[in-house]
């Protein structure tokens, strides 16, 4: 008998994790649920939040890395962030706020290419697909991590079809 994982209520703290294809956790953030509906999962990550992450590595480094279950490094999240995730979609959109100075302002939008999120007992899992789009408040945009994506395809970590 399988248990049904229920929706999270606004205000609950859940884990958002990047999981590799072999089951390792590459990043993990504690997030506060803003909305969990059929159309949208909205999660808030506060500036100053402690999260766990594996340092950025090439595909070859990832393949030969020690197979630990949890990321080894604790880091501090720098900006208030609202992450918008859409059921069955291969991307999320994050809004980052500048927390420095007397006035809070929108710093950027960030479109993250990723696996559709999955519900778990502790929150939500997805898999990062490396390539991102950074959008300024004035709606100018640029790709991020193109070279890293090319490296991941060349090293066989991603297929050319997935990269496309």
VMD Tcl script that builds the backbone (N, CA, C; Angstrom):
set m [mol new atoms 492]
animate dup $m
set s [atomselect $m all]
$s set {name element resname resid chain x y z} {
  {N N UNK 1 A 0.844 -1.178 0.000}
  {CA C UNK 1 A 0.000 0.000 0.000}
  {C C UNK 1 A 0.891 1.243 0.000}
  {N N UNK 2 A 0.683 2.124 -0.964}
  {CA C UNK 2 A 1.479 3.347 -1.030}
  {C C UNK 2 A 0.723 4.479 -0.378}
  {N N UNK 3 A 1.479 5.330 0.307}
  {CA C UNK 3 A 0.838 6.471 0.954}
  {C C UNK 3 A 0.750 7.623 -0.030}
  {N N UNK 4 A -0.303 8.370 0.040}
  {CA C UNK 4 A -0.511 9.541 -0.798}
  {C C UNK 4 A 0.143 10.737 -0.128}
  {N N UNK 5 A 1.039 11.421 -0.861}
  {CA C UNK 5 A 1.671 12.617 -0.332}
  {C C UNK 5 A 0.740 13.786 -0.591}
  {N N UNK 6 A 0.381 14.478 0.464}
  {CA C UNK 6 A -0.588 15.568 0.342}
  {C C UNK 6 A 0.104 16.884 0.004}
  {N N UNK 7 A -0.689 17.839 -0.407}
  {CA C UNK 7 A -0.177 19.173 -0.700}
  {C C UNK 7 A 0.314 19.835 0.576}
  {N N UNK 8 A 1.230 20.749 0.383}
  {CA C UNK 8 A 1.755 21.515 1.516}
  {C C UNK 8 A 0.920 22.770 1.706}
  {N N UNK 9 A 0.701 23.125 2.946}
  {CA C UNK 9 A -0.072 24.337 3.242}
  {C C UNK 9 A 0.836 25.554 3.280}
  {N N UNK 10 A 0.308 26.727 2.924}
  {CA C UNK 10 A 1.102 27.953 3.018}
  {C C UNK 10 A 1.677 28.109 4.422}
  {N N UNK 11 A 2.940 28.495 4.465}
  {CA C UNK 11 A 3.635 28.687 5.731}
  {C C UNK 11 A 4.474 27.499 6.164}
  {N N UNK 12 A 4.168 26.299 5.648}
  {CA C UNK 12 A 4.961 25.123 6.018}
  {C C UNK 12 A 6.362 25.224 5.429}
  {N N UNK 13 A 7.340 24.677 6.147}
  {CA C UNK 13 A 8.706 24.621 5.651}
  {C C UNK 13 A 8.932 23.231 5.058}
  {N N UNK 14 A 9.455 23.220 3.833}
  {CA C UNK 14 A 9.727 21.979 3.110}
  {C C UNK 14 A 11.151 22.040 2.560}
  {N N UNK 15 A 11.654 20.900 2.118}
  {CA C UNK 15 A 12.960 20.840 1.470}
  {C C UNK 15 A 12.765 20.839 -0.041}
  {N N UNK 16 A 13.558 21.638 -0.727}
  {CA C UNK 16 A 13.653 21.592 -2.183}
  {C C UNK 16 A 15.025 21.026 -2.489}
  {N N UNK 17 A 15.061 19.902 -3.227}
  {CA C UNK 17 A 16.338 19.219 -3.461}
  {C C UNK 17 A 16.581 19.015 -4.949}
  {N N UNK 18 A 17.848 19.186 -5.363}
  {CA C UNK 18 A 18.309 18.776 -6.693}
  {C C UNK 18 A 18.882 17.379 -6.532}
  {N N UNK 19 A 18.293 16.403 -7.239}
  {CA C UNK 19 A 18.709 15.016 -7.138}
  {C C UNK 19 A 19.340 14.591 -8.465}
  {N N UNK 20 A 20.489 13.921 -8.405}
  {CA C UNK 20 A 21.138 13.424 -9.612}
  {C C UNK 20 A 20.461 12.135 -10.061}
  {N N UNK 21 A 20.777 11.691 -11.262}
  {CA C UNK 21 A 20.168 10.461 -11.788}
  {C C UNK 21 A 20.543 9.235 -10.959}
  {N N UNK 22 A 21.671 9.296 -10.245}
  {CA C UNK 22 A 22.047 8.154 -9.406}
  {C C UNK 22 A 21.628 8.338 -7.942}
  {N N UNK 23 A 20.751 9.340 -7.674}
  {CA C UNK 23 A 20.145 9.465 -6.359}
  {C C UNK 23 A 20.857 10.340 -5.353}
  {N N UNK 24 A 21.945 11.002 -5.755}
  {CA C UNK 24 A 22.635 11.893 -4.823}
  {C C UNK 24 A 21.953 13.249 -4.772}
  {N N UNK 25 A 22.014 13.883 -3.621}
  {CA C UNK 25 A 21.463 15.230 -3.456}
  {C C UNK 25 A 22.589 16.221 -3.745}
  {N N UNK 26 A 22.409 17.066 -4.771}
  {CA C UNK 26 A 23.436 18.059 -5.107}
  {C C UNK 26 A 23.222 19.384 -4.386}
  {N N UNK 27 A 21.971 19.757 -4.190}
  {CA C UNK 27 A 21.646 20.966 -3.439}
  {C C UNK 27 A 20.373 20.711 -2.666}
  {N N UNK 28 A 20.243 21.405 -1.526}
  {CA C UNK 28 A 19.045 21.265 -0.706}
  {C C UNK 28 A 18.807 22.559 0.053}
  {N N UNK 29 A 17.617 23.139 -0.140}
  {CA C UNK 29 A 17.231 24.379 0.533}
  {C C UNK 29 A 16.005 24.146 1.399}
  {N N UNK 30 A 15.945 24.732 2.578}
  {CA C UNK 30 A 14.673 24.802 3.296}
  {C C UNK 30 A 13.883 25.984 2.719}
  {N N UNK 31 A 12.624 25.740 2.392}
  {CA C UNK 31 A 11.784 26.762 1.769}
  {C C UNK 31 A 10.453 26.860 2.501}
  {N N UNK 32 A 9.871 28.034 2.488}
  {CA C UNK 32 A 8.533 28.223 3.052}
  {C C UNK 32 A 7.531 28.180 1.896}
  {N N UNK 33 A 6.484 27.378 2.044}
  {CA C UNK 33 A 5.461 27.257 1.000}
  {C C UNK 33 A 4.604 28.520 0.978}
  {N N UNK 34 A 4.463 29.097 -0.205}
  {CA C UNK 34 A 3.581 30.238 -0.426}
  {C C UNK 34 A 2.272 29.737 -1.047}
  {N N UNK 35 A 2.393 28.851 -2.046}
  {CA C UNK 35 A 1.210 28.259 -2.689}
  {C C UNK 35 A 1.573 26.873 -3.196}
  {N N UNK 36 A 0.643 25.945 -3.088}
  {CA C UNK 36 A 0.786 24.593 -3.630}
  {C C UNK 36 A -0.568 24.224 -4.218}
  {N N UNK 37 A -0.728 24.477 -5.523}
  {CA C UNK 37 A -2.008 24.241 -6.197}
  {C C UNK 37 A -1.781 23.414 -7.462}
  {N N UNK 38 A -2.849 23.142 -8.187}
  {CA C UNK 38 A -2.743 22.399 -9.441}
  {C C UNK 38 A -1.927 23.151 -10.487}
  {N N UNK 39 A -1.896 24.467 -10.414}
  {CA C UNK 39 A -1.223 25.292 -11.429}
  {C C UNK 39 A 0.151 25.774 -11.005}
  {N N UNK 40 A 0.427 25.840 -9.688}
  {CA C UNK 40 A 1.637 26.507 -9.235}
  {C C UNK 40 A 2.116 25.977 -7.891}
  {N N UNK 41 A 3.438 25.815 -7.809}
  {CA C UNK 41 A 4.108 25.607 -6.532}
  {C C UNK 41 A 4.999 26.822 -6.340}
  {N N UNK 42 A 4.727 27.628 -5.321}
  {CA C UNK 42 A 5.519 28.823 -5.029}
  {C C UNK 42 A 6.213 28.622 -3.692}
  {N N UNK 43 A 7.541 28.754 -3.704}
  {CA C UNK 43 A 8.359 28.545 -2.514}
  {C C UNK 43 A 9.204 29.787 -2.263}
  {N N UNK 44 A 9.338 30.162 -0.989}
  {CA C UNK 44 A 10.142 31.328 -0.624}
  {C C UNK 44 A 11.393 30.869 0.111}
  {N N UNK 45 A 12.551 31.381 -0.324}
  {CA C UNK 45 A 13.826 31.127 0.347}
  {C C UNK 45 A 14.315 32.475 0.857}
  {N N UNK 46 A 14.417 32.625 2.148}
  {CA C UNK 46 A 14.813 33.903 2.750}
  {C C UNK 46 A 16.321 34.104 2.685}
  {N N UNK 47 A 16.734 35.349 2.478}
  {CA C UNK 47 A 18.148 35.697 2.571}
  {C C UNK 47 A 18.644 35.279 3.953}
  {N N UNK 48 A 19.842 34.727 4.008}
  {CA C UNK 48 A 20.408 34.265 5.269}
  {C C UNK 48 A 20.137 32.799 5.560}
  {N N UNK 49 A 19.307 32.150 4.739}
  {CA C UNK 49 A 19.005 30.736 4.929}
  {C C UNK 49 A 20.263 29.900 4.702}
  {N N UNK 50 A 20.505 28.956 5.582}
  {CA C UNK 50 A 21.611 28.010 5.415}
  {C C UNK 50 A 21.098 26.873 4.530}
  {N N UNK 51 A 21.870 26.558 3.478}
  {CA C UNK 51 A 21.513 25.443 2.597}
  {C C UNK 51 A 22.757 24.618 2.321}
  {N N UNK 52 A 22.586 23.438 1.741}
  {CA C UNK 52 A 23.692 22.532 1.450}
  {C C UNK 52 A 23.872 22.446 -0.060}
  {N N UNK 53 A 25.141 22.383 -0.506}
  {CA C UNK 53 A 25.404 22.312 -1.939}
  {C C UNK 53 A 26.742 21.642 -2.212}
  {N N UNK 54 A 26.795 20.971 -3.347}
  {CA C UNK 54 A 28.039 20.437 -3.880}
  {C C UNK 54 A 28.641 21.542 -4.745}
  {N N UNK 55 A 29.943 21.778 -4.685}
  {CA C UNK 55 A 30.541 22.812 -5.546}
  {C C UNK 55 A 30.331 22.488 -7.023}
  {N N UNK 56 A 30.308 23.532 -7.879}
  {CA C UNK 56 A 30.185 23.319 -9.328}
  {C C UNK 56 A 31.354 22.486 -9.812}
  {N N UNK 57 A 31.031 21.494 -10.682}
  {CA C UNK 57 A 32.059 20.601 -11.199}
  {C C UNK 57 A 31.784 20.278 -12.650}
  {N N UNK 58 A 32.827 19.863 -13.359}
  {CA C UNK 58 A 32.656 19.383 -14.728}
  {C C UNK 58 A 31.950 18.029 -14.688}
  {N N UNK 59 A 31.506 17.570 -15.844}
  {CA C UNK 59 A 30.849 16.261 -15.917}
  {C C UNK 59 A 31.791 15.158 -15.463}
  {N N UNK 60 A 33.071 15.226 -15.870}
  {CA C UNK 60 A 34.039 14.205 -15.467}
  {C C UNK 60 A 34.231 14.209 -13.954}
  {N N UNK 61 A 34.282 15.391 -13.357}
  {CA C UNK 61 A 34.418 15.481 -11.902}
  {C C UNK 61 A 33.190 14.915 -11.212}
  {N N UNK 62 A 32.001 15.183 -11.776}
  {CA C UNK 62 A 30.774 14.634 -11.187}
  {C C UNK 62 A 30.786 13.113 -11.238}
  {N N UNK 63 A 31.222 12.579 -12.369}
  {CA C UNK 63 A 31.211 11.134 -12.548}
  {C C UNK 63 A 32.161 10.448 -11.569}
  {N N UNK 64 A 33.314 11.066 -11.293}
  {CA C UNK 64 A 34.307 10.422 -10.433}
  {C C UNK 64 A 34.194 10.845 -8.968}
  {N N UNK 65 A 33.216 11.670 -8.641}
  {CA C UNK 65 A 33.080 12.180 -7.275}
  {C C UNK 65 A 32.725 11.060 -6.303}
  {N N UNK 66 A 33.133 11.255 -5.068}
  {CA C UNK 66 A 32.755 10.340 -4.002}
  {C C UNK 66 A 31.238 10.310 -3.912}
  {N N UNK 67 A 30.690 9.154 -3.801}
  {CA C UNK 67 A 29.231 8.976 -3.832}
  {C C UNK 67 A 28.595 9.198 -2.466}
  {N N UNK 68 A 28.671 10.408 -1.953}
  {CA C UNK 68 A 27.999 10.707 -0.690}
  {C C UNK 68 A 26.548 11.034 -0.973}
  {N N UNK 69 A 25.696 10.725 -0.043}
  {CA C UNK 69 A 24.255 10.958 -0.220}
  {C C UNK 69 A 23.896 12.437 -0.094}
  {N N UNK 70 A 24.537 13.154 0.843}
  {CA C UNK 70 A 24.204 14.553 1.100}
  {C C UNK 70 A 25.334 15.470 0.656}
  {N N UNK 71 A 24.999 16.682 0.225}
  {CA C UNK 71 A 26.052 17.636 -0.146}
  {C C UNK 71 A 26.895 17.996 1.074}
  {N N UNK 72 A 28.209 18.153 0.874}
  {CA C UNK 72 A 29.098 18.357 2.016}
  {C C UNK 72 A 29.210 19.793 2.507}
  {N N UNK 73 A 28.859 20.773 1.695}
  {CA C UNK 73 A 29.146 22.157 2.054}
  {C C UNK 73 A 27.892 22.938 2.443}
  {N N UNK 74 A 27.981 23.640 3.573}
  {CA C UNK 74 A 26.907 24.558 3.962}
  {C C UNK 74 A 27.218 25.923 3.402}
  {N N UNK 75 A 26.187 26.593 2.894}
  {CA C UNK 75 A 26.335 27.929 2.338}
  {C C UNK 75 A 25.212 28.807 2.876}
  {N N UNK 76 A 25.344 30.107 2.658}
  {CA C UNK 76 A 24.325 31.058 3.081}
  {C C UNK 76 A 23.675 31.658 1.836}
  {N N UNK 77 A 22.343 31.554 1.747}
  {CA C UNK 77 A 21.587 32.123 0.628}
  {C C UNK 77 A 21.604 33.648 0.751}
  {N N UNK 78 A 21.897 34.354 -0.329}
  {CA C UNK 78 A 22.156 35.793 -0.232}
  {C C UNK 78 A 20.956 36.698 -0.496}
  {N N UNK 79 A 19.943 36.222 -1.214}
  {CA C UNK 79 A 18.832 37.106 -1.584}
  {C C UNK 79 A 17.494 36.461 -1.280}
  {N N UNK 80 A 16.531 37.275 -0.821}
  {CA C UNK 80 A 15.156 36.770 -0.733}
  {C C UNK 80 A 14.750 36.315 -2.129}
  {N N UNK 81 A 14.167 35.120 -2.207}
  {CA C UNK 81 A 13.862 34.522 -3.505}
  {C C UNK 81 A 12.489 33.859 -3.469}
  {N N UNK 82 A 11.698 34.147 -4.468}
  {CA C UNK 82 A 10.416 33.465 -4.668}
  {C C UNK 82 A 10.593 32.560 -5.874}
  {N N UNK 83 A 10.468 31.258 -5.650}
  {CA C UNK 83 A 10.648 30.285 -6.732}
  {C C UNK 83 A 9.287 29.781 -7.168}
  {N N UNK 84 A 8.992 29.952 -8.453}
  {CA C UNK 84 A 7.724 29.536 -9.039}
  {C C UNK 84 A 7.965 28.292 -9.879}
  {N N UNK 85 A 7.305 27.197 -9.495}
  {CA C UNK 85 A 7.473 25.918 -10.182}
  {C C UNK 85 A 6.107 25.483 -10.695}
  {N N UNK 86 A 6.112 24.886 -11.880}
  {CA C UNK 86 A 4.863 24.571 -12.559}
  {C C UNK 86 A 4.779 23.068 -12.788}
  {N N UNK 87 A 3.699 22.420 -12.315}
  {CA C UNK 87 A 3.580 20.967 -12.460}
  {C C UNK 87 A 3.817 20.511 -13.901}
  {N N UNK 88 A 4.645 19.473 -14.048}
  {CA C UNK 88 A 4.956 18.816 -15.322}
  {C C UNK 88 A 5.808 19.677 -16.269}
  {N N UNK 89 A 6.267 20.833 -15.847}
  {CA C UNK 89 A 7.099 21.696 -16.702}
  {C C UNK 89 A 8.575 21.464 -16.393}
  {N N UNK 90 A 9.424 21.679 -17.397}
  {CA C UNK 90 A 10.861 21.457 -17.289}
  {C C UNK 90 A 11.621 22.746 -17.002}
  {N N UNK 91 A 11.022 23.625 -16.231}
  {CA C UNK 91 A 11.688 24.864 -15.830}
  {C C UNK 91 A 10.981 25.432 -14.604}
  {N N UNK 92 A 11.685 26.326 -13.942}
  {CA C UNK 92 A 11.076 27.126 -12.879}
  {C C UNK 92 A 11.526 28.562 -13.098}
  {N N UNK 93 A 10.835 29.496 -12.455}
  {CA C UNK 93 A 11.193 30.916 -12.542}
  {C C UNK 93 A 11.366 31.422 -11.119}
  {N N UNK 94 A 12.529 32.014 -10.861}
  {CA C UNK 94 A 12.793 32.592 -9.545}
  {C C UNK 94 A 12.900 34.104 -9.663}
  {N N UNK 95 A 12.376 34.784 -8.669}
  {CA C UNK 95 A 12.513 36.238 -8.563}
  {C C UNK 95 A 13.441 36.490 -7.388}
  {N N UNK 96 A 14.526 37.216 -7.640}
  {CA C UNK 96 A 15.517 37.532 -6.614}
  {C C UNK 96 A 15.412 39.005 -6.265}
  {N N UNK 97 A 15.417 39.308 -4.962}
  {CA C UNK 97 A 15.382 40.692 -4.512}
  {C C UNK 97 A 16.727 41.095 -3.950}
  {N N UNK 98 A 17.110 42.345 -4.219}
  {CA C UNK 98 A 18.301 42.940 -3.643}
  {C C UNK 98 A 17.962 43.336 -2.214}
  {N N UNK 99 A 18.668 42.773 -1.256}
  {CA C UNK 99 A 18.398 43.038 0.160}
  {C C UNK 99 A 19.345 44.078 0.746}
  {N N UNK 100 A 20.236 44.630 -0.078}
  {CA C UNK 100 A 21.228 45.597 0.395}
  {C C UNK 100 A 20.645 47.002 0.343}
  {N N UNK 101 A 21.084 47.844 1.239}
  {CA C UNK 101 A 20.683 49.245 1.209}
  {C C UNK 101 A 19.319 49.481 1.816}
  {N N UNK 102 A 18.870 50.739 1.772}
  {CA C UNK 102 A 17.625 51.115 2.448}
  {C C UNK 102 A 16.359 50.657 1.723}
  {N N UNK 103 A 16.451 50.439 0.393}
  {CA C UNK 103 A 15.252 50.058 -0.371}
  {C C UNK 103 A 15.423 48.668 -0.959}
  {N N UNK 104 A 14.438 47.872 -0.767}
  {CA C UNK 104 A 14.418 46.542 -1.370}
  {C C UNK 104 A 14.001 46.707 -2.822}
  {N N UNK 105 A 14.675 45.997 -3.747}
  {CA C UNK 105 A 14.328 46.107 -5.163}
  {C C UNK 105 A 14.517 44.760 -5.850}
  {N N UNK 106 A 13.801 44.583 -6.964}
  {CA C UNK 106 A 13.940 43.360 -7.745}
  {C C UNK 106 A 15.319 43.341 -8.381}
  {N N UNK 107 A 16.062 42.285 -8.159}
  {CA C UNK 107 A 17.414 42.151 -8.691}
  {C C UNK 107 A 17.404 41.482 -10.062}
  {N N UNK 108 A 16.663 40.362 -10.175}
  {CA C UNK 108 A 16.615 39.626 -11.441}
  {C C UNK 108 A 15.536 38.552 -11.382}
  {N N UNK 109 A 15.183 38.094 -12.584}
  {CA C UNK 109 A 14.407 36.872 -12.764}
  {C C UNK 109 A 15.405 35.814 -13.206}
  {N N UNK 110 A 15.129 34.576 -12.860}
  {CA C UNK 110 A 16.059 33.499 -13.178}
  {C C UNK 110 A 15.231 32.307 -13.644}
  {N N UNK 111 A 15.400 31.910 -14.901}
  {CA C UNK 111 A 14.683 30.752 -15.439}
  {C C UNK 111 A 15.643 29.571 -15.377}
  {N N UNK 112 A 15.298 28.586 -14.582}
  {CA C UNK 112 A 16.140 27.410 -14.377}
  {C C UNK 112 A 15.583 26.234 -15.168}
  {N N UNK 113 A 16.400 25.666 -16.053}
  {CA C UNK 113 A 16.002 24.469 -16.794}
  {C C UNK 113 A 16.201 23.265 -15.868}
  {N N UNK 114 A 15.151 22.446 -15.712}
  {CA C UNK 114 A 15.199 21.361 -14.725}
  {C C UNK 114 A 14.146 20.312 -15.028}
  {N N UNK 115 A 14.250 19.191 -14.336}
  {CA C UNK 115 A 13.230 18.147 -14.413}
  {C C UNK 115 A 11.929 18.672 -13.798}
  {N N UNK 116 A 10.782 18.164 -14.238}
  {CA C UNK 116 A 9.547 18.509 -13.525}
  {C C UNK 116 A 9.680 18.082 -12.056}
  {N N UNK 117 A 9.164 18.906 -11.151}
  {CA C UNK 117 A 9.316 18.578 -9.727}
  {C C UNK 117 A 8.473 17.367 -9.349}
  {N N UNK 118 A 8.961 16.672 -8.314}
  {CA C UNK 118 A 8.273 15.507 -7.763}
  {C C UNK 118 A 8.044 15.743 -6.277}
  {N N UNK 119 A 6.895 15.349 -5.785}
  {CA C UNK 119 A 6.591 15.452 -4.355}
  {C C UNK 119 A 7.287 14.319 -3.609}
  {N N UNK 120 A 7.773 14.639 -2.415}
  {CA C UNK 120 A 8.378 13.627 -1.559}
  {C C UNK 120 A 7.829 13.817 -0.147}
  {N N UNK 121 A 8.222 12.953 0.744}
  {CA C UNK 121 A 7.805 13.057 2.142}
  {C C UNK 121 A 8.345 14.321 2.808}
  {N N UNK 122 A 9.479 14.849 2.313}
  {CA C UNK 122 A 10.102 16.029 2.940}
  {C C UNK 122 A 9.874 17.315 2.155}
  {N N UNK 123 A 9.307 17.209 0.955}
  {CA C UNK 123 A 9.088 18.414 0.148}
  {C C UNK 123 A 9.029 18.106 -1.325}
  {N N UNK 124 A 10.058 18.588 -2.070}
  {CA C UNK 124 A 10.027 18.508 -3.524}
  {C C UNK 124 A 11.423 18.230 -4.066}
  {N N UNK 125 A 11.499 17.343 -5.059}
  {CA C UNK 125 A 12.756 17.019 -5.723}
  {C C UNK 125 A 12.660 17.396 -7.189}
  {N N UNK 126 A 13.792 17.793 -7.757}
  {CA C UNK 126 A 13.929 18.043 -9.180}
  {C C UNK 126 A 15.374 17.739 -9.542}
  {N N UNK 127 A 15.695 17.792 -10.808}
  {CA C UNK 127 A 17.077 17.616 -11.255}
  {C C UNK 127 A 17.450 18.806 -12.113}
  {N N UNK 128 A 18.544 19.453 -11.780}
  {CA C UNK 128 A 18.992 20.633 -12.517}
  {C C UNK 128 A 19.560 20.225 -13.870}
  {N N UNK 129 A 19.246 21.003 -14.911}
  {CA C UNK 129 A 19.758 20.731 -16.255}
  {C C UNK 129 A 20.803 21.743 -16.701}
  {N N UNK 130 A 21.433 22.420 -15.758}
  {CA C UNK 130 A 22.605 23.278 -15.970}
  {C C UNK 130 A 22.287 24.618 -16.618}
  {N N UNK 131 A 21.647 24.631 -17.780}
  {CA C UNK 131 A 21.423 25.864 -18.525}
  {C C UNK 131 A 20.351 26.730 -17.861}
  {N N UNK 132 A 20.609 28.029 -17.815}
  {CA C UNK 132 A 19.682 28.976 -17.198}
  {C C UNK 132 A 19.541 30.211 -18.084}
  {N N UNK 133 A 18.494 30.978 -17.818}
  {CA C UNK 133 A 18.305 32.276 -18.456}
  {C C UNK 133 A 18.194 33.307 -17.332}
  {N N UNK 134 A 19.018 34.350 -17.394}
  {CA C UNK 134 A 18.974 35.435 -16.427}
  {C C UNK 134 A 18.305 36.621 -17.102}
  {N N UNK 135 A 17.296 37.187 -16.428}
  {CA C UNK 135 A 16.520 38.299 -16.987}
  {C C UNK 135 A 16.585 39.464 -16.001}
  {N N UNK 136 A 16.936 40.639 -16.513}
  {CA C UNK 136 A 17.015 41.835 -15.664}
  {C C UNK 136 A 15.614 42.380 -15.413}
  {N N UNK 137 A 15.453 43.264 -14.437}
  {CA C UNK 137 A 14.146 43.900 -14.221}
  {C C UNK 137 A 13.648 44.661 -15.460}
  {N N UNK 138 A 14.586 45.071 -16.334}
  {CA C UNK 138 A 14.209 45.772 -17.571}
  {C C UNK 138 A 13.904 44.796 -18.712}
  {N N UNK 139 A 13.904 43.492 -18.391}
  {CA C UNK 139 A 13.575 42.398 -19.308}
  {C C UNK 139 A 14.622 42.160 -20.392}
  {N N UNK 140 A 15.871 42.514 -20.119}
  {CA C UNK 140 A 16.990 42.106 -20.971}
  {C C UNK 140 A 17.455 40.750 -20.439}
  {N N UNK 141 A 17.831 39.845 -21.346}
  {CA C UNK 141 A 18.158 38.498 -20.891}
  {C C UNK 141 A 19.451 37.991 -21.516}
  {N N UNK 142 A 20.023 36.970 -20.869}
  {CA C UNK 142 A 21.174 36.259 -21.416}
  {C C UNK 142 A 21.201 34.838 -20.849}
  {N N UNK 143 A 21.820 33.935 -21.628}
  {CA C UNK 143 A 22.008 32.567 -21.177}
  {C C UNK 143 A 23.063 32.535 -20.079}
  {N N UNK 144 A 22.966 31.544 -19.220}
  {CA C UNK 144 A 23.987 31.320 -18.191}
  {C C UNK 144 A 24.382 29.846 -18.221}
  {N N UNK 145 A 25.661 29.576 -18.144}
  {CA C UNK 145 A 26.226 28.216 -18.065}
  {C C UNK 145 A 26.169 27.449 -19.382}
  {N N UNK 146 A 26.219 28.174 -20.526}
  {CA C UNK 146 A 26.240 27.501 -21.831}
  {C C UNK 146 A 27.464 26.594 -21.966}
  {N N UNK 147 A 28.640 27.091 -21.558}
  {CA C UNK 147 A 29.870 26.294 -21.663}
  {C C UNK 147 A 29.791 25.040 -20.808}
  {N N UNK 148 A 29.205 25.181 -19.640}
  {CA C UNK 148 A 29.063 24.023 -18.754}
  {C C UNK 148 A 28.137 22.981 -19.376}
  {N N UNK 149 A 27.065 23.423 -20.039}
  {CA C UNK 149 A 26.151 22.487 -20.702}
  {C C UNK 149 A 26.872 21.750 -21.831}
  {N N UNK 150 A 27.644 22.478 -22.639}
  {CA C UNK 150 A 28.408 21.852 -23.724}
  {C C UNK 150 A 29.351 20.798 -23.149}
  {N N UNK 151 A 30.032 21.122 -22.065}
  {CA C UNK 151 A 30.929 20.177 -21.405}
  {C C UNK 151 A 30.178 18.943 -20.932}
  {N N UNK 152 A 29.001 19.134 -20.353}
  {CA C UNK 152 A 28.216 17.998 -19.850}
  {C C UNK 152 A 27.788 17.071 -20.989}
  {N N UNK 153 A 27.476 17.633 -22.159}
  {CA C UNK 153 A 27.112 16.800 -23.316}
  {C C UNK 153 A 28.354 16.074 -23.819}
  {N N UNK 154 A 29.464 16.794 -23.982}
  {CA C UNK 154 A 30.717 16.212 -24.483}
  {C C UNK 154 A 31.180 15.054 -23.593}
  {N N UNK 155 A 31.005 15.201 -22.286}
  {CA C UNK 155 A 31.449 14.177 -21.341}
  {C C UNK 155 A 30.415 13.061 -21.141}
  {N N UNK 156 A 29.256 13.173 -21.818}
  {CA C UNK 156 A 28.252 12.124 -21.724}
  {C C UNK 156 A 27.357 12.204 -20.510}
  {N N UNK 157 A 27.431 13.304 -19.770}
  {CA C UNK 157 A 26.590 13.464 -18.590}
  {C C UNK 157 A 25.146 13.745 -19.000}
  {N N UNK 158 A 24.968 14.490 -20.104}
  {CA C UNK 158 A 23.651 14.754 -20.705}
  {C C UNK 158 A 23.687 14.286 -22.145}
  {N N UNK 159 A 22.535 13.912 -22.678}
  {CA C UNK 159 A 22.442 13.602 -24.100}
  {C C UNK 159 A 22.287 14.895 -24.888}
  {N N UNK 160 A 22.623 14.851 -26.178}
  {CA C UNK 160 A 22.432 16.019 -27.038}
  {C C UNK 160 A 20.952 16.385 -27.116}
  {N N UNK 161 A 20.082 15.374 -27.074}
  {CA C UNK 161 A 18.636 15.620 -27.124}
  {C C UNK 161 A 18.169 16.395 -25.899}
  {N N UNK 162 A 18.662 16.026 -24.740}
  {CA C UNK 162 A 18.283 16.752 -23.530}
  {C C UNK 162 A 18.797 18.181 -23.582}
  {N N UNK 163 A 20.028 18.362 -24.034}
  {CA C UNK 163 A 20.599 19.714 -24.130}
  {C C UNK 163 A 19.813 20.580 -25.110}
  {N N UNK 164 A 19.371 19.986 -26.193}
  {CA C UNK 164 A 18.595 20.738 -27.180}
  {C C UNK 164 A 17.281 21.216 -26.573}
}
mol reanalyze $m
mol bondsrecalc $m
mol representation Tube
mol addrep $m
